[in-house]
Amino acid sequence: MAVLAYSLGKREINQHFTIRNAKLISLALVTLLLVFHTASRYYGGGDSCEWLLSRGRYMGENVWQPYGCMMHKYKSIEAKTCLAEKRVAFVGDSRIRQLFYSFIKIIDPEQRENGNKHEDILFQEDSSSLKVDFLWYPEANNSMKERLRSWTHETSKPDVFILGAATWSIKLHSGSSETLQQYKVNLTAIAAHLEKLADHGEVYWVLQEPVNEEVLSDNRKMITNQQLELYNEAAEDVLNSSKRNSRSRVKLLAASRQAALETITQSDDGLHLPESTRNVGAMVLMNSVCNNVLRPIDGSCCQTLPPPNFLQKLSACFFLGTALVFLVLHVLGNNRHRRPVPPDVESLEEKKPATAAVPLGPKAPFQALCRMGIIMGYFYLCDRADVFMKEQKFYTHSTFFIPLIYIFVLGIFYNENSKESKLLNREQTDEWKGWMQLVILIYHISGASAFIPVYMHVRVLVAAYLFQTGYGHFSFFWLKGDFGLYRVCQVLFRLNFLVLVLCVVMDRPYQFYYFVPLVTFWFVIIYATMAMWPQILQKKANSSGMWHFVFLVKLLCLLIFICFFAFSQGFFESIFSVWPISTLFELNGSIHEWWFRWKLDRFAVIHGMLFAFIYLVLQKRQVLSEGKGEALFSAKISNLLLFLSVVFFITYSIWASSCKTKTECNEMHPYISVVQILAFILIRNIPGYARSLYSSFFAWFGKISLELFICQYHIWLAADTKGILVLIPGNPSLNIMVSTFIFVCVAHEISLITNDLAQVIIPKDSAALLKRLGAMGLISLVVLLLTKDSQPTPGT
């Protein structure tokens, strides 16, 4: 009964939750979210600088998240670059002095708080000609007003002003209502001068943070949170009024006040903020001043977006043109040769196609490009336009491991009997790619790279993808012997189509999507190794065992080639830095990233090829037992190999968990990652019952693993993977659910579009294919020449 209920439950889910319905729901969600965010920004205020200064929350200890945008953590050299030859003035009381010290510690981390308490303090950074002054004005009175008035007449006035005062007025006058009224009068007079200064610089008024009344000294007991709120309301009323009546902008800094609500209990004297909270205020100021100057990828607050470049405009015109052609063809009724819906898009269960695929009609490629254009518009809105919000990542064990448990429960729920029980059959490799991709996605969105044990295990997953690349392509060439141009172009198109479109639409270099260059490079290497003389295929090897030895010599030559490149960085860089090859492998004008990625998993592909060779030879000699329910080897050998695999698997995990630094682990990774890969393969395949089952849930994701990996960059993550896309503000859990649902639907649709276009763009006729390759080569050359002198775009 339990088995029957389980089967009926899956069937009921699959009946109603089809891919087609899911895509319609995701389209409706995107439309509603676009309307919501556009209206929200238009009516509710969409200024990310205002969000930065006024709202936010603690994601964890000392990690501040502004509302709706990302705050960059500035380093000393960045602060000096941004503020070079500028003058910054902090004017106010002891709390402003605290903020001053936190600010200059960003510029010079070695600075100490050694100035006199009730005197001016001057700081100068000679290498960047930067000056930061603190001027002691504890009350918003005539003295402060005169200081500001004098600056309005000076030619060398500060570029940035940070002011604030209230506690001394409350303290000296025992919190009287008359003093509050005088504060409003004084601040009104001061506001007029602040408006003039704001015409030539940036002016910030710091709202008062709360106090911890229980630990205040007796002479400060009158400084209550109620009093401070009255003074803040007065400041907001006066400065917002002046803001409405002038073009200048006096900005209110309230973020540190909100942060202090959670941390003021840590204050030593109840009045002055703990260092972590002061650092939040200083970093907020630095982002407000510098983000639009340095334009850091992970600093979306206070940053205006650059206009589309020439290629982005050209791509928009191209997609609009295809949409117009499709509309004309549709109106003319050109509906012949309609392609049937692919069988695997109807549900999570795989079904064999009832009929052979019908050739695509003339309208189909334009329809596919039209769908692609709509999807690329969504990509652009998510990660290049100022429509949706972005937030930074923050790693906790729960954000990584709890989703991991969820997906593995689903994977177990959706298990099916395999159609075949051979080692690493297609269903099993799809399953393998699927769960690995889901783990990598969770790893990326949770920011788990900060946790070295997780980082090292994910490194093994990337190596396993390359292992599969070696295994799969070697097996194809060894068994089929098909080295034709059609096969090569099909593989290269399917690997690179989406990335090349994104390079243009999102203005990113090819190497930014590092995994695609990596698998493309290794496919070319595998092809060259197998195709070059002497071509050794299974048919030839069966005739004489000598050919097995010759092939091993070819693999040894490939290994020597890899080692030579790995230990000759200068030669490696000289090869890949030559134009136009450099355009494929450079990132920010350097091939260092490509060198790092290539070297990290340099042996994974050859491990996959060697494993496939040994497996296919053993299979041909009928050494293996691959029948349903049969153990792969004899009982003794199977038990021994299973025991060793479990030991090696656990040993690797213990080693990865004991790593001190990523650099130390990465040095060993290329040599030992294969241990855990082989251990997993043997554990998964030696027992006959394990080979007879697979997870259709994971296998479904495995079929679109490449699209998932690439699409995550811009429509699931944000700011070029540095942050998280926020479609549902204020509810992180719901946001992840909605954005993930849309993201998976988009990835699946792109996989179908790629398959459709591959049939049209890559013809089987050799002459037609050569003509198209020539045309595409000419177009590529024109694009390369157009972009040759352009500046590299920041990336990761």
BELURWO-V434852 format. One record per backbone hydrogen bond with DSSP energy under -1.0 kcal/mol. NH is the residue of the N-H (numbers start at 1). CO is the residue of the C=O. E is the energy in kcal/mol with one decimal. If there is no record, write none. Layout:
nh & co & e
NH & CO & E
NH & CO & E
//
This chain:
nh & co & e
5 & 1 & -2.8
6 & 2 & -2.3
7 & 3 & -2.4
8 & 4 & -2.8
9 & 5 & -2.3
10 & 6 & -1.9
11 & 7 & -2.1
12 & 8 & -2.4
13 & 9 & -2.1
14 & 10 & -2.6
15 & 11 & -1.8
16 & 12 & -1.4
17 & 13 & -3.0
18 & 16 & -1.3
22 & 18 & -2.3
23 & 19 & -2.4
24 & 20 & -1.9
25 & 21 & -2.4
26 & 22 & -2.5
27 & 23 & -2.3
28 & 24 & -2.1
29 & 25 & -2.5
30 & 26 & -2.6
31 & 27 & -2.1
32 & 28 & -2.5
33 & 29 & -2.8
34 & 30 & -2.4
35 & 31 & -2.1
36 & 32 & -2.7
37 & 33 & -2.8
38 & 34 & -2.3
39 & 35 & -2.6
40 & 36 & -2.7
41 & 37 & -2.3
42 & 38 & -2.1
43 & 39 & -3.1
44 & 40 & -1.8
51 & 47 & -1.8
52 & 48 & -2.4
53 & 49 & -2.1
54 & 50 & -1.6
55 & 51 & -2.5
57 & 65 & -2.0
59 & 63 & -2.7
63 & 60 & -2.0
65 & 57 & -3.2
67 & 55 & -1.2
79 & 75 & -2.5
80 & 76 & -2.5
81 & 77 & -1.9
82 & 78 & -2.5
83 & 79 & -2.5
85 & 128 & -2.8
86 & 83 & -2.0
88 & 131 & -2.9
89 & 160 & -2.9
90 & 133 & -3.4
91 & 162 & -3.1
92 & 135 & -2.1
97 & 93 & -1.9
98 & 94 & -2.1
99 & 95 & -1.9
100 & 96 & -2.4
101 & 97 & -2.3
102 & 98 & -2.2
103 & 99 & -2.1
104 & 100 & -2.4
105 & 101 & -1.7
107 & 103 & -1.0
108 & 104 & -3.2
111 & 108 & -2.2
114 & 112 & -1.8
119 & 116 & -1.0
121 & 134 & -2.4
123 & 132 & -1.8
125 & 130 & -3.1
130 & 125 & -2.1
131 & 86 & -2.3
132 & 123 & -2.8
133 & 88 & -2.9
134 & 121 & -3.3
135 & 90 & -3.3
137 & 92 & -2.0
141 & 139 & -1.7
145 & 141 & -2.3
146 & 142 & -2.8
147 & 143 & -1.9
148 & 144 & -2.2
149 & 145 & -2.6
150 & 146 & -2.4
151 & 147 & -1.4
152 & 148 & -1.5
159 & 87 & -2.8
160 & 87 & -1.6
161 & 202 & -3.1
162 & 89 & -2.7
163 & 204 & -2.9
164 & 91 & -1.3
170 & 166 & -2.0
171 & 167 & -2.6
172 & 168 & -3.0
173 & 169 & -1.4
175 & 170 & -1.8
176 & 173 & -1.4
180 & 176 & -1.4
181 & 177 & -2.1
182 & 178 & -2.4
183 & 179 & -2.2
184 & 180 & -1.9
185 & 181 & -2.0
186 & 182 & -3.1
187 & 183 & -2.8
188 & 184 & -2.0
189 & 185 & -1.9
190 & 186 & -2.6
191 & 187 & -2.6
192 & 188 & -1.0
194 & 190 & -2.2
195 & 191 & -2.3
196 & 192 & -1.3
197 & 193 & -2.4
198 & 194 & -2.2
200 & 197 & -1.3
201 & 197 & -1.1
202 & 159 & -2.4
204 & 161 & -2.4
205 & 251 & -3.1
206 & 163 & -3.6
207 & 253 & -2.1
212 & 270 & -2.5
215 & 212 & -1.4
220 & 217 & -1.9
223 & 220 & -2.2
224 & 222 & -1.7
228 & 224 & -2.3
229 & 225 & -2.1
230 & 226 & -1.7
231 & 227 & -2.0
232 & 228 & -2.4
233 & 229 & -2.6
234 & 230 & -1.9
235 & 231 & -2.4
236 & 232 & -2.8
237 & 233 & -2.4
238 & 234 & -2.4
239 & 235 & -2.8
240 & 236 & -2.3
241 & 237 & -1.4
242 & 238 & -2.1
243 & 239 & -1.8
244 & 240 & -1.8
245 & 241 & -1.3
251 & 203 & -2.6
253 & 205 & -2.7
254 & 53 & -2.4
255 & 53 & -2.1
258 & 254 & -1.9
259 & 255 & -2.6
260 & 256 & -2.3
262 & 259 & -1.3
264 & 260 & -2.4
266 & 263 & -2.5
267 & 264 & -1.9
278 & 274 & -1.9
279 & 275 & -2.3
280 & 276 & -1.3
281 & 277 & -1.8
282 & 278 & -2.3
283 & 279 & -2.5
284 & 280 & -2.4
285 & 281 & -2.1
286 & 282 & -2.3
287 & 283 & -2.3
288 & 284 & -2.3
289 & 285 & -2.3
290 & 286 & -2.6
291 & 287 & -2.0
293 & 290 & -1.4
294 & 290 & -2.8
295 & 291 & -1.8
299 & 296 & -1.6
301 & 70 & -1.9
303 & 300 & -1.1
313 & 309 & -2.2
314 & 310 & -2.5
315 & 311 & -2.6
316 & 312 & -2.0
317 & 313 & -2.2
318 & 314 & -2.3
319 & 315 & -2.5
320 & 316 & -2.3
321 & 317 & -2.4
322 & 318 & -2.4
323 & 319 & -2.0
324 & 320 & -1.9
325 & 321 & -2.3
326 & 322 & -2.6
327 & 323 & -2.2
328 & 324 & -2.3
329 & 325 & -2.7
330 & 326 & -2.3
331 & 327 & -2.3
332 & 328 & -2.3
334 & 329 & -2.4
335 & 333 & -1.9
345 & 342 & -1.6
346 & 343 & -1.1
367 & 363 & -2.2
368 & 364 & -2.7
369 & 365 & -2.4
370 & 366 & -2.2
371 & 367 & -2.3
372 & 368 & -2.3
373 & 369 & -2.4
374 & 370 & -1.9
375 & 371 & -2.2
376 & 372 & -2.7
377 & 373 & -1.8
378 & 374 & -1.6
379 & 375 & -2.3
380 & 376 & -2.5
381 & 377 & -2.3
382 & 378 & -2.1
383 & 379 & -2.1
384 & 380 & -2.2
385 & 380 & -2.0
387 & 385 & -1.4
389 & 726 & -1.3
390 & 68 & -1.8
391 & 724 & -2.2
401 & 397 & -2.9
402 & 398 & -1.7
404 & 400 & -1.2
405 & 401 & -2.0
406 & 402 & -2.0
407 & 403 & -2.4
408 & 404 & -1.7
409 & 405 & -1.9
410 & 406 & -2.1
411 & 407 & -2.4
412 & 408 & -1.9
413 & 409 & -2.1
414 & 410 & -2.2
415 & 413 & -1.3
416 & 694 & -3.2
418 & 692 & -3.0
425 & 422 & -1.2
429 & 425 & -2.6
430 & 426 & -2.3
431 & 427 & -2.1
432 & 428 & -2.6
433 & 429 & -2.7
434 & 430 & -2.4
435 & 431 & -2.5
436 & 432 & -1.9
437 & 433 & -2.3
438 & 434 & -2.2
439 & 435 & -2.1
440 & 436 & -2.4
441 & 437 & -2.4
442 & 438 & -2.2
443 & 439 & -2.5
444 & 440 & -2.3
445 & 441 & -2.5
446 & 442 & -1.9
448 & 443 & -1.9
450 & 447 & -1.5
451 & 448 & -2.0
455 & 451 & -2.4
456 & 452 & -2.8
457 & 453 & -1.7
458 & 454 & -2.4
459 & 455 & -1.9
460 & 456 & -1.3
461 & 457 & -1.3
462 & 458 & -2.1
463 & 459 & -2.2
464 & 460 & -2.3
465 & 461 & -1.8
466 & 462 & -1.8
467 & 463 & -2.4
468 & 464 & -2.5
469 & 465 & -1.8
470 & 466 & -2.4
471 & 467 & -2.7
472 & 468 & -3.4
473 & 469 & -2.1
474 & 470 & -1.8
475 & 471 & -2.1
476 & 472 & -2.0
477 & 473 & -2.4
478 & 474 & -2.9
479 & 475 & -2.2
480 & 476 & -3.1
481 & 477 & -1.0
488 & 484 & -1.6
489 & 485 & -2.8
490 & 486 & -2.3
491 & 487 & -2.2
492 & 488 & -2.6
493 & 489 & -2.5
494 & 490 & -2.4
495 & 491 & -2.1
496 & 492 & -1.9
497 & 493 & -2.6
500 & 496 & -2.7
501 & 497 & -2.0
502 & 498 & -2.4
503 & 499 & -2.4
504 & 500 & -1.2
505 & 501 & -2.8
506 & 502 & -2.8
508 & 503 & -1.2
512 & 509 & -1.4
513 & 510 & -1.3
514 & 512 & -1.3
516 & 513 & -1.3
517 & 513 & -1.0
518 & 514 & -1.8
519 & 515 & -2.6
520 & 516 & -2.5
521 & 517 & -2.5
522 & 518 & -2.2
523 & 519 & -2.0
524 & 520 & -2.1
525 & 521 & -2.1
526 & 522 & -2.6
527 & 523 & -2.8
528 & 524 & -2.7
529 & 525 & -2.6
530 & 526 & -2.5
531 & 527 & -2.7
532 & 528 & -2.1
538 & 478 & -2.4
541 & 537 & -2.7
542 & 538 & -2.3
547 & 544 & -1.3
549 & 545 & -1.0
550 & 546 & -2.2
551 & 547 & -2.5
552 & 548 & -2.0
553 & 549 & -1.7
554 & 550 & -1.8
555 & 551 & -2.4
556 & 552 & -2.2
557 & 553 & -2.3
558 & 554 & -2.1
559 & 555 & -2.4
560 & 556 & -2.3
561 & 557 & -2.3
562 & 558 & -2.3
563 & 559 & -2.6
564 & 560 & -2.5
565 & 561 & -2.0
566 & 562 & -2.5
567 & 563 & -2.0
572 & 568 & -2.6
573 & 569 & -2.8
574 & 570 & -2.1
575 & 571 & -1.8
576 & 572 & -2.1
577 & 573 & -1.1
582 & 578 & -1.9
583 & 580 & -1.1
584 & 581 & -1.7
586 & 582 & -2.4
587 & 590 & -3.5
595 & 591 & -2.5
596 & 592 & -2.6
597 & 593 & -2.7
598 & 594 & -2.7
599 & 595 & -2.3
600 & 596 & -1.8
601 & 597 & -1.0
602 & 599 & -1.1
607 & 603 & -2.1
608 & 604 & -1.9
609 & 605 & -2.4
610 & 606 & -2.4
611 & 607 & -2.4
612 & 608 & -2.3
613 & 609 & -2.4
614 & 610 & -2.5
615 & 611 & -2.7
616 & 612 & -2.7
617 & 613 & -2.1
618 & 614 & -2.5
619 & 615 & -2.7
620 & 616 & -2.3
621 & 617 & -1.8
622 & 619 & -1.4
623 & 618 & -2.6
625 & 632 & -2.1
630 & 627 & -2.0
632 & 686 & -2.1
638 & 634 & -3.0
639 & 635 & -2.5
640 & 636 & -2.4
641 & 637 & -2.8
642 & 638 & -2.6
643 & 639 & -2.4
644 & 640 & -2.6
645 & 641 & -2.6
646 & 642 & -2.4
647 & 643 & -2.2
648 & 644 & -2.9
649 & 645 & -2.7
650 & 646 & -2.4
651 & 647 & -2.6
652 & 648 & -2.5
653 & 649 & -1.8
654 & 650 & -2.4
655 & 651 & -2.4
656 & 652 & -3.0
657 & 653 & -1.9
665 & 661 & -1.8
666 & 662 & -3.1
667 & 663 & -1.4
669 & 665 & -2.0
671 & 668 & -1.4
672 & 668 & -1.4
673 & 669 & -2.1
675 & 672 & -1.3
677 & 673 & -1.7
678 & 674 & -2.8
679 & 675 & -2.1
680 & 676 & -2.3
681 & 677 & -2.2
682 & 678 & -2.4
683 & 679 & -2.4
684 & 680 & -2.5
685 & 681 & -1.6
686 & 682 & -2.7
691 & 687 & -1.5
692 & 688 & -1.1
694 & 416 & -2.2
696 & 414 & -1.5
697 & 414 & -1.2
699 & 695 & -2.4
700 & 696 & -2.0
701 & 697 & -1.5
702 & 698 & -2.2
703 & 699 & -1.4
705 & 702 & -1.2
708 & 704 & -2.5
709 & 705 & -2.3
710 & 706 & -2.0
711 & 707 & -3.0
712 & 708 & -1.7
713 & 710 & -1.3
714 & 711 & -1.4
715 & 711 & -2.1
717 & 712 & -2.6
718 & 723 & -1.9
722 & 719 & -1.5
723 & 718 & -2.8
724 & 391 & -3.5
725 & 716 & -1.8
726 & 389 & -2.7
731 & 728 & -1.1
735 & 731 & -2.6
736 & 732 & -2.2
737 & 733 & -1.9
738 & 734 & -2.5
739 & 735 & -2.8
740 & 736 & -2.1
741 & 737 & -2.0
742 & 738 & -2.2
743 & 739 & -2.4
744 & 740 & -2.5
745 & 741 & -1.8
746 & 742 & -2.5
747 & 743 & -2.3
748 & 744 & -2.2
749 & 745 & -2.2
750 & 746 & -2.5
751 & 747 & -1.8
752 & 748 & -1.6
753 & 749 & -2.4
754 & 750 & -2.8
755 & 751 & -1.9
756 & 752 & -2.4
757 & 753 & -2.7
758 & 754 & -2.2
759 & 755 & -1.3
761 & 757 & -3.4
762 & 758 & -1.8
769 & 765 & -2.4
770 & 766 & -2.5
771 & 767 & -1.9
772 & 768 & -2.1
773 & 769 & -2.4
774 & 770 & -2.2
775 & 771 & -2.3
776 & 772 & -2.9
777 & 773 & -2.4
778 & 774 & -2.1
779 & 775 & -2.3
780 & 776 & -2.6
781 & 777 & -2.1
782 & 778 & -2.0
783 & 779 & -2.4
784 & 780 & -2.6
785 & 781 & -2.2
786 & 782 & -2.1
787 & 783 & -1.8
//
